[in-house]
Amino acid sequence: MKPLTTEQMLEEAKASSNIRLEDYIESIDIWQRKGYSLREIASFLTKFGVRTDHTAVYRLLRKRKQESYAPAEADSVPAGHCGMH
């Protein structure tokens, strides 16, 4: 296969869709709760036109889990202070 020229690559980039894996998180959650593997989930998404693989699905789920467990920012009391005098 011959490498793409700069112009061809630009056209490919313009033609590619803006489908984001994050847009399908609810479907991914349902499939995961039903016991489907990450490879199976990625295969389902690919059949529906979403370009992905099992590692991308894994990274999305891991990122989402980390965000849901992120500690809330302390907004009133600086570290090392009890807030009482």
Secondary structure by P-SEA (a helix, b strand, c coil): cccccaaaaaaaaaaccccccccaaaaaaaaaaacccaaaaaaaaaaacccccaaaaaaaaaaaaaaaacccccccccccccccc
